Amino acid sequence: MAPFDLAPHAGSLGYFAIFLLVGVGFGAVLEMSGFGDSRRLAAQFYLRDMTVLKVMFTGIIVAAVLVHLAAALELLDIDRTWINPTYLVPGIVGGLIMGVGFIVGGFCPGTSLVAASTLKLDGVMFVLGGLFGALAFGETVHSFEGWWHSTAYGRLTVYGALGLGAGSVVVGLVVMALGVFVVAEVSERVFGRGRSRDPAESGETTALSYGEPSLTGRKAAAFAVGLVALAGATATIGQPTIADRWRWKEPKLGPVLAERGVQIHPAELVELRRDLTLSVRVLEVRDEADFNRFHLSGSRRISLGDTEDPGVVRQLLAESDRTVWVVVGNRERAATEAWKRLVAQGLVNVYILDGGIAGWLGAYPLDPCIARADAARTPAEDDDGMPLRFSVAVGDRVPSSHPDVLRHEPKLDCEVVERANAGPTIVPVSLTWFDGTNAGHFEYLKKVKIQKKVAPKGGCG
C-alpha cells in the first residue's frame, strides 16, 4: 500500500534519482505553463492573465481527488502522507509577506528557480534575495521563537476542522474551483481586452500573451464532468474507518501486541518520567468514578470514544516525536482497544501499562486504610474492573500516585477514615509509605524505543 517507504534506500543513487526526476518534471511543467516569466506571473494581480491561478488550482483539485479516491479504494494510507503542521498566526503573517514579494518581484520561490535555470536575470536576483532572507530568518528566529510556534494546530485538514467527510469536502473543492475558472475566464476577457495575443503585433519581445485559455469548449467540459464524477465517487465510497486502518496494520503490530512487546512494567514508566529528554503523557481510559478514586499524577482521563474524536487525536498528533504515550486502564482491556485505535491513526511511541492500575498498585501499593483487595470482584467476573475497594477517594494525593517525585503527603489516619465511612475496623498493616526516594527496585525488560516521525516533506513555496 502506498505511500511506499523510501527510508531504507536513503543515501543511495536511486533515492536521489527519484527526487531529481520529480524536481525536473515539476520544473518542466512550470516552464511550459509560462511560469518562468515574471510578467505573466504578475499579470494575475492585474486580472489580465489568470494562468497561474488556473494551473495551480487545477493541480490542487486533481491531486485532492486522486489522493482521496486512492485512499477510498484502500490503495493509499493517507495517515502516512505528510501534511505541513499548521501555525495559524505565523502562517498568515508569512503568507502576507510572501504575497507582497510575489507582487513586487513577480515570482514565488519555485518559479524563481525555473526562471533562474533559464538564466533570466530577474529570476537569478530573486533566488539570491530568497537565500539571503532565509539566512536572515535562521539567524534571528531565536528572538521570536515563541511567537513563531504559537497557535499550533498540528496536522490540520479542512474536513477535520469542520467535522465533515473528506469526500464531501473534495466535491465542494472541485465545484468551487470550476466556478473560479469561469470567473477567471471572464476576468481575462474584460481586463485583458486590448492586449494582443500575437507578440509581433503588440511589440512584445517574448512570447507573452494575455487571456489565453488552456482548455476550451468540449475539452474543458469533459475535464469538468470527469473531475466531478471522480469526486462524487470518492464521496460515495467514503474514506477508510479506524477499524480498516487497524486491519492494515494488524499483520505487523498484532504479533507485537500478542507477545506483549508494548506492555511496559510500572517501573519503566517511573524511569521514563525521570528522563528529562522525553515528554511522557499518560492517558487513562477509565470512567470518572474510578479515576477520582485514584489516578497517576499528571495523567489525563479519556474515554474510548475520545480515541476516535478528530479533535482529540489531532492534539495528540501535534506533539513532538520525543513524546511517549502510555495508555492505562483499570486492567488492560480498555487500554488495549484504545492503543489499537491510536496507532491505527498514526500516533507513534504508544505503549500500554502492564496490568493497568491493578499492576501499578501491585508495584506501588496504597495504604490499606485507603483501599483493600475486593474479594467480591474477580477477573473472571469483571475483566476490566478495579481490583480494590476504596474507603476514600484520594485522586493523585498519595505517594503511590507519584513514586518518581518527592512530594510530602500527610499519611492518612486509618481511624479517622473508619469513622467517616462507618466501616469495619481495619487491622493496621506494616507497609512502606513511598515518599519518592524509595520507589522500589524491580527487574524488568525495557521495551520503549523512540520512533521518530519520519515522513517525506515537500511542496511548492
Buried (B, 14 or more C-beta within 10 A) or exposed (E): EEEEEBEEEEEEEEBEEEEEEEEEEBBEEBBEBBBBBBBBBBBBEEBBBBBBBBBBBBBEBBEBBBBBBBBBEBEBBBBBBBBEBBBEEBBEEEEEEEEEBBEEBBBBBBBBBBBBBEEBEBBBBBBEBBEEEEEEEEEEEEEEEEEBEEEBBBBBBEBBBEEEBBBBBBBBBBBEBBEBBEEBBEBBEEBBEEBEEEEEEEEBEEEBBBBEBEBEEEEBEEBBEEBBEBBBBBBEBBBBEBEEBBBBBEEEBEEEBEEEBBBBBBBBBBBBBEEEEBBBBBBBBBEEEBBBBBBBBBBBBBBEEBBBEBEBBBEBBBBEEEBBBBBBBBBBBBBBBBBBBBBBBBBBBBBBBBBBBBBBBEBBBBBBBBBBEBEEBEEEEBEBBBBBBBBBBBEBBBBBBBBBBEBEBEEBEBEEBBEEEEEEEBEEEEEEEBBBEEBEEEEEEEBBEEEEEEEEEEEEE
